[in-house]
Amino acid sequence: MTIKLNCYSVLLLMAFITIAGCQNIATAPFQDKNQLENIKTMQADVLDSDGDGVLDELDDCFETPSNRVVDAKGCLVVLEAGGIEIELNGFFPPMSSQLPDSYDKEFAIIEKNLNDYPKAKVFIFGHMASNELEIMSNKTSLSRSRAINIKNRLVEKHNIASDRISTYDCSDRYPFIDTDFRISDFENMESKDRMVSVKASTQVDDLANLEYASDRKNYERYLKRCELFE
């Protein structure tokens, strides 16, 4: 009788071990799933949407074209190819025409390259956000002030001759991005539209006379939507 009881106990113990083993096998996929979810979350946290090497959370220019040189803010600075083609996008506080001093390094780079290529022309495009336009009594004053202040900065602080510089008023017209008008993007759009674009080129002398297809791609949209005023 004792032997039968011990065998029965052994059988119960083996059944318990078998059940426990099955439970462990069953829960393994859930652990794997959680690990995958964690990986996905980590990937979202380090997203670089435009592939410029600057994370979205640090990127001031979200739609940088591919194969272009960018600064620490993710904005285009300098590209050299048998001459120079410079582009810098600077962003202003609301209703302000004073660009923050944090751009000093980028302007120093522009100065150096313009000194190396004295025949390069400079084009400055002033922009404003639509909510700024609604407030302004003079509908072009803010975008023009932004462009003029950048010109004065180049002339007075970086000794760039004023006759090399042309300024354009783009108001709240946006030739520089493919705008997405989803309501959720409005706030972000407004912050990106408070800007000035500085472009310089050894190849382009006059926006009204763009000889090459690459120049038309880079400048023609400004010519169509922005007004030369100085």
C-alpha positions in Angstrom: 0.0 0.0 0.0 2.9 2.3 0.8 4.5 1.5 -2.5 1.3 2.4 -4.4 1.0 5.7 -2.6 4.6 6.7 -3.3 4.2 5.9 -7.0 1.0 8.0 -7.0 2.9 10.8 -5.4 5.7 10.5 -8.0 3.2 10.7 -10.8 1.6 13.8 -9.3 5.0 15.4 -9.0 5.8 14.6 -12.6 2.5 16.0 -13.8 3.1 19.2 -11.8 6.6 19.6 -13.3 5.1 19.0 -16.8 2.4 21.6 -16.3 4.9 24.1 -14.9 7.1 23.6 -17.9 4.2 24.2 -20.3 3.3 27.4 -18.5 6.9 28.6 -19.0 6.8 27.8 -22.6 3.5 29.6 -23.0 4.6 32.8 -21.5 7.8 33.1 -23.5 6.2 34.8 -26.5 4.7 37.5 -24.3 8.2 38.4 -23.1 9.4 38.6 -26.7 6.5 40.8 -27.6 7.3 43.2 -24.8 10.9 43.3 -25.9 9.8 44.2 -29.4 7.5 46.9 -28.1 10.4 48.4 -26.2 12.6 48.4 -29.3 9.9 50.2 -31.3 9.6 52.8 -28.6 13.3 53.4 -28.5 13.3 53.7 -32.3 10.5 56.4 -32.1 12.5 58.3 -29.5 15.5 58.6 -31.8 13.6 59.5 -35.0 15.4 61.4 -37.7 12.6 62.0 -40.2 14.6 63.8 -43.0 17.8 61.7 -42.6 20.1 64.6 -42.1 21.8 63.2 -39.0 20.1 65.5 -36.5 17.4 64.0 -34.3 13.9 65.5 -34.7 13.8 66.8 -31.2 16.9 68.9 -32.0 16.1 69.6 -35.7 14.9 73.2 -36.6 14.6 72.3 -40.3 12.6 69.1 -40.7 12.6 68.8 -44.5 16.3 69.2 -45.3 17.1 68.0 -48.9 19.3 64.9 -49.1 23.0 65.1 -49.6 23.3 68.6 -48.2 25.5 69.9 -45.4 23.7 70.9 -42.2 24.6 72.7 -39.0 23.9 71.5 -35.4 20.2 72.6 -35.8 19.7 70.5 -38.9 19.6 73.5 -41.2 21.5 73.8 -44.5 24.8 75.8 -44.3 27.4 75.3 -47.0 27.9 73.1 -50.1 31.0 73.5 -52.2 31.2 72.2 -55.8 33.6 74.2 -58.0 32.3 77.4 -56.3 29.9 77.9 -53.4 26.2 77.3 -52.9 25.3 78.5 -49.4 22.0 78.2 -47.7 21.1 79.1 -44.1 17.6 79.2 -42.6 17.3 81.3 -39.4 14.2 81.3 -37.2 12.8 84.3 -35.2 10.9 84.6 -32.0 7.2 85.7 -32.6 6.8 89.2 -33.9 10.6 89.8 -33.8 13.0 90.8 -36.5 16.1 90.1 -34.4 17.7 86.8 -35.1 19.2 85.2 -31.9 22.9 85.3 -31.4 23.0 81.5 -31.5 23.5 81.8 -35.3 26.8 83.6 -34.9 28.8 80.5 -35.8 26.8 80.0 -39.0 27.3 83.6 -40.1 31.0 83.3 -39.5 31.0 80.3 -41.9 29.1 82.4 -44.5 31.6 85.3 -44.1 34.6 83.0 -44.6 33.1 81.5 -47.8 32.0 84.8 -49.2 35.5 86.2 -48.6 37.0 83.2 -50.4 34.6 83.8 -53.3 34.3 87.6 -53.8 32.1 87.2 -56.9 29.4 85.3 -55.1 26.0 87.0 -54.8 23.8 86.9 -51.7 20.0 86.6 -51.7 18.0 87.1 -48.5 14.4 86.1 -48.3 12.3 87.4 -45.4 9.2 85.4 -44.3 6.5 85.8 -41.7 3.9 83.5 -40.2 0.2 83.9 -41.1 -0.8 84.7 -37.5 1.9 87.5 -37.5 0.4 88.9 -40.8 -3.0 89.1 -39.2 -1.6 91.3 -36.4 0.5 93.6 -38.5 -1.1 96.9 -39.8 1.7 97.1 -42.4 1.4 93.7 -44.1 5.0 93.5 -45.4 7.0 95.4 -42.7 8.0 92.4 -40.5 9.2 90.1 -43.3 11.1 93.0 -44.9 12.6 94.0 -41.5 13.8 90.5 -41.0 15.6 90.5 -44.4 17.0 94.0 -43.9 18.4 93.2 -40.5 20.2 90.1 -41.8 21.6 92.3 -44.6 22.8 94.8 -42.1 24.3 92.0 -40.0 26.3 90.8 -43.0 27.5 94.3 -43.9 28.3 95.7 -40.5 29.5 92.6 -38.6 31.0 90.6 -41.4 32.1 93.3 -43.9 30.2 91.9 -46.9 29.7 94.6 -49.5 26.1 95.7 -49.7 26.1 95.7 -53.5 26.5 91.9 -53.4 23.3 91.5 -51.4 19.7 91.5 -52.7 16.7 91.3 -50.3 13.3 89.8 -51.0 9.9 90.1 -49.2 8.1 86.7 -49.2 5.5 87.8 -46.6 3.5 84.7 -45.5 4.1 82.9 -48.9 6.1 79.7 -48.4 8.2 78.6 -51.3 10.6 76.7 -49.1 8.5 73.8 -47.9 5.7 71.5 -49.1 3.2 72.6 -46.5 0.9 70.1 -44.9 -2.3 71.8 -43.8 -3.4 69.3 -41.3 -4.8 71.1 -38.3 -2.4 69.3 -35.9 0.5 70.9 -37.8 -0.6 74.5 -37.6 1.3 75.4 -34.4 4.5 73.9 -35.8 4.0 75.5 -39.2 3.7 78.9 -37.6 7.0 78.5 -35.7 8.8 77.4 -38.9 7.5 80.3 -41.0 9.0 83.0 -38.8 12.2 82.8 -40.7 14.7 84.2 -43.1 16.5 82.3 -45.8 20.0 83.3 -46.8 21.3 81.9 -50.0 24.6 82.7 -51.8 26.0 81.4 -55.1 28.9 81.9 -57.4 26.7 80.6 -60.2 23.6 82.7 -59.8 23.9 86.5 -60.4 20.2 87.4 -61.0 17.1 85.4 -60.1 15.4 86.7 -63.2 18.0 85.1 -65.4 18.5 81.5 -64.2 20.5 79.6 -66.8 20.8 76.1 -65.4 18.1 73.6 -64.4 19.6 73.2 -60.9 19.4 76.9 -60.4 15.8 77.0 -61.5 15.0 74.2 -59.0 16.7 76.1 -56.1 15.6 79.7 -56.9 12.7 79.9 -59.3 10.1 79.2 -56.5 11.4 82.3 -54.7 11.2 84.4 -57.9 7.6 83.4 -58.3 6.5 84.1 -54.7 8.8 86.8 -53.3 9.2 90.4 -54.2 12.6 92.1 -54.7 12.6 95.4 -52.7 16.3 96.3 -52.2 
